[in-house]
Amino acid sequence: MNPETGPERGSAGPGAGAPSHLPAALPLLPDLRLAALWVPPAPLGPATLPSSDGAAPAGDWLDVVPLSDGRLALAVGDLVGPTPRPGAVTGLRTVLRQALYTAPTLTAALEQVDRAASTDDALHGASLTIVVVAPDGGLEHARGAHPPALVTGPGGIAALPGQAYGPLGVGAAAPVPATARLAPGETLLLYSDDLVEGRGRGMGRGLQLPPDVPANDPAALCAVLAARAPRGGVAVLAAHRPLVPVEPLQLALAVDPFALSPLRESVTRWLEAAGVAPRTVVAAPMVVSELAANVIEHAYPEGTAGEIRVGAALTAAGLVITVADDGTWRPPEGAGPDGTPDPADGGSGFGLAVVRDLCDELVVEPGPEGTTVTALLAVDRPVVVGETPRPGPTAVPETFTVYAGDAPGVLYVRGDVDLPAVATLRAALLDAAAGGARCVLDLSATTLFASAGVRLLHQLDAETDLCVVAPPGSVARPVLELTGLAHLLSDRAESA
């Protein structure tokens, strides 16, 4: 299902509901078009290819967090291990949200998250990329052991520049944000690390997009990126900044019953142009019409000239509708303190009752110079849950081996460095570095370097005198560069 055209609420793809560890929906904003796709991992079988950690990945997650100052935090990450504890992703999202809400800066928020990950085994070693988007396109971003966000637009595709930091909670420095800008017409892409860590992804050449994919279609971009992981287990999040944002609707009309039909038509056209889904395109014009009719009937004495002012705007909270007049507020007979009539009463004023049923929130503000009624309708886009891909063809990973070279302290690795290989590699590294000796780890012949290997090197970085050989073009080099380990790199063992 395409989140640009699908139902607004509760939609997560054919026959599936959005899992509880994902956000319920994405906000519909005037200056940022969002799309998100989560594809669950395919179950492992005897003829399937293991993931980079030796099992079907289960900890990929994403989140979108509206902040009180109008900014929007976008995050994608991954938990470690083949089977993360149930509820661990939800716990990490809760920690991150609480930190974003309470910390004075993004730096302080990430320090809180890092501390939480250090005290919870389920979050220990988690990876994260986070980008906070301001209404003017300003970006504040950081990443820990995770690929950088990408920006695509008329000029091509490029990674957001910035330093890579280690995994959360392992004692590495907490990520420090950098700044950038998302220009009108550009799209921001955040994605699971499995899209670039896995075998055959072509990570050394960088992520490329087919030329026929519209750069201004975030849903299409999500689908293209997710397709790079044929066995699923990925999360992709896209945010497009349109060249022309959706401007708020402002109308003024006479106190005339014959103005209601043109009013509904104007509101409907504005909603359709804004990309609001059909449910709201039906409900919102009715809300506006009922509120305007209430002004016509009650705000101005018969024969008195007046004006009705109607506004509609998309916000992070939803669609906000305002109807204001300069007349006198007269609560309906039998109405409660909020202006809603008692259903058992046969008097007038049921327009407000209808409006209240259609809205998520209704506020009536009468005053000596007129009344303003504000209605809020929740509008959003779904987080699409893709179908679990069918298992791919049988593949036999190259056998992992680690062996000592002729020179003291030099280790050579061949094959896949994944979760099963880490224990053997750790023992070999600690033996080679015994007594504080310098250790050189040559990864030139590795065929896969998974996040389990990344975590091991981060842990040993502070404990050993370690140098890693991964020349340009090798599988391991771009993984290490993206995950905060570039300072360990050397091109050749002889120069290490």
Rosetta blueprint (number, residue, H / E / L):
1 M L
2 N L
3 P L
4 E L
5 T L
6 G L
7 P L
8 E L
9 R L
10 G L
11 S L
12 A L
13 G L
14 P L
15 G L
16 A L
17 G L
18 A L
19 P L
20 S L
21 H L
22 L L
23 P L
24 A L
25 A L
26 L E
27 P E
28 L L
29 L L
30 P L
31 D L
32 L L
33 R E
34 L E
35 A E
36 A E
37 L E
38 W E
39 V E
40 P L
41 P L
42 A L
43 P L
44 L L
45 G L
46 P L
47 A L
48 T L
49 L L
50 P L
51 S L
52 S L
53 D L
54 G L
55 A L
56 A L
57 P L
58 A L
59 G L
60 D E
61 W E
62 L E
63 D E
64 V E
65 V E
66 P E
67 L L
68 S L
69 D L
70 G L
71 R L
72 L E
73 A E
74 L E
75 A E
76 V E
77 G E
78 D E
79 L L
80 V L
81 G L
82 P L
83 T L
84 P L
85 R L
86 P L
87 G L
88 A H
89 V H
90 T H
91 G H
92 L H
93 R H
94 T H
95 V H
96 L H
97 R H
98 Q H
99 A H
100 L H
101 Y H
102 T H
103 A L
104 P L
105 T L
106 L H
107 T H
108 A H
109 A H
110 L H
111 E H
112 Q H
113 V H
114 D H
115 R H
116 A H
117 A H
118 S H
119 T H
120 D L
121 D L
122 A L
123 L L
124 H L
125 G L
126 A L
127 S E
128 L E
129 T E
130 I E
131 V E
132 V E
133 V E
134 A L
135 P L
136 D L
137 G L
138 G E
139 L E
140 E E
141 H E
142 A E
143 R E
144 G E
145 A L
146 H L
147 P L
148 P L
149 A L
150 L E
151 V E
152 T E
153 G E
154 P L
155 G L
156 G E
157 I E
158 A E
159 A E
160 L L
161 P L
162 G L
163 Q L
164 A L
165 Y E
166 G L
167 P L
168 L L
169 G L
170 V L
171 G L
172 A L
173 A L
174 A L
175 P L
176 V L
177 P L
178 A E
179 T E
180 A E
181 R E
182 L L
183 A L
184 P L
185 G L
186 E L
187 T E
188 L E
189 L E
190 L E
191 Y E
192 S L
193 D L
194 D H
195 L H
196 V H
197 E H
198 G L
199 R L
200 G L
201 R L
202 G L
203 M H
204 G H
205 R H
206 G L
207 L L
208 Q L
209 L L
210 P L
211 P L
212 D L
213 V L
214 P L
215 A L
216 N L
217 D L
218 P H
219 A H
220 A H
221 L H
222 C H
223 A H
224 V H
225 L H
226 A H
227 A L
228 R L
229 A L
230 P L
231 R L
232 G L
233 G L
234 V E
235 A E
236 V E
237 L E
238 A E
239 A E
240 H E
241 R L
242 P L
243 L L
244 V L
245 P L
246 V L
247 E L
248 P L
249 L E
250 Q E
251 L E
252 A E
253 L E
254 A E
255 V L
256 D L
257 P H
258 F H
259 A H
260 L H
261 S H
262 P H
263 L H
264 R H
265 E H
266 S H
267 V H
268 T H
269 R H
270 W H
271 L H
272 E H
273 A H
274 A L
275 G L
276 V L
277 A L
278 P H
279 R H
280 T H
281 V H
282 V H
283 A H
284 A H
285 P H
286 M H
287 V H
288 V H
289 S H
290 E H
291 L H
292 A H
293 A H
294 N H
295 V H
296 I H
297 E H
298 H H
299 A L
300 Y L
301 P L
302 E L
303 G L
304 T L
305 A L
306 G L
307 E E
308 I E
309 R E
310 V E
311 G E
312 A E
313 A E
314 L E
315 T E
316 A L
317 A L
318 G E
319 L E
320 V E
321 I E
322 T E
323 V E
324 A E
325 D E
326 D L
327 G L
328 T L
329 W L
330 R L
331 P L
332 P L
333 E L
334 G L
335 A E
336 G L
337 P L
338 D L
339 G L
340 T L
341 P E
342 D L
343 P L
344 A L
345 D L
346 G L
347 G L
348 S L
349 G L
350 F H
351 G H
352 L H
353 A H
354 V H
355 V H
356 R H
357 D H
358 L H
359 C L
360 D L
361 E E
362 L E
363 V E
364 V E
365 E E
366 P E
367 G E
368 P L
369 E L
370 G E
371 T E
372 T E
373 V E
374 T E
375 A E
376 L E
377 L E
378 A L
379 V L
380 D E
381 R E
382 P L
383 V L
384 V E
385 V E
386 G L
387 E L
388 T L
389 P L
390 R L
391 P L
392 G L
393 P L
394 T L
395 A L
396 V L
397 P L
398 E L
399 T L
400 F L
401 T E
402 V E
403 Y E
404 A E
405 G L
406 D L
407 A L
408 P L
409 G L
410 V E
411 L E
412 Y E
413 V E
414 R E
415 G E
416 D E
417 V E
418 D L
419 L H
420 P H
421 A H
422 V H
423 A H
424 T H
425 L H
426 R H
427 A H
428 A H
429 L H
430 L H
431 D H
432 A H
433 A L
434 A H
435 G H
436 G H
437 A L
438 R E
439 C E
440 V E
441 L E
442 D E
443 L E
444 S E
445 A E
446 T E
447 T E
448 L E
449 F E
450 A L
451 S H
452 A H
453 G H
454 V H
455 R H
456 L H
457 L H
458 H H
459 Q H
460 L H
461 D H
462 A L
463 E L
464 T L
465 D E
466 L E
467 C E
468 V E
469 V E
470 A L
471 P L
472 P L
473 G L
474 S L
475 V L
476 A H
477 R H
478 P H
479 V H
480 L H
481 E H
482 L H
483 T L
484 G L
485 L L
486 A H
487 H H
488 L H
489 L E
490 S E
491 D L
492 R L
493 A H
494 E H
495 S H
496 A L
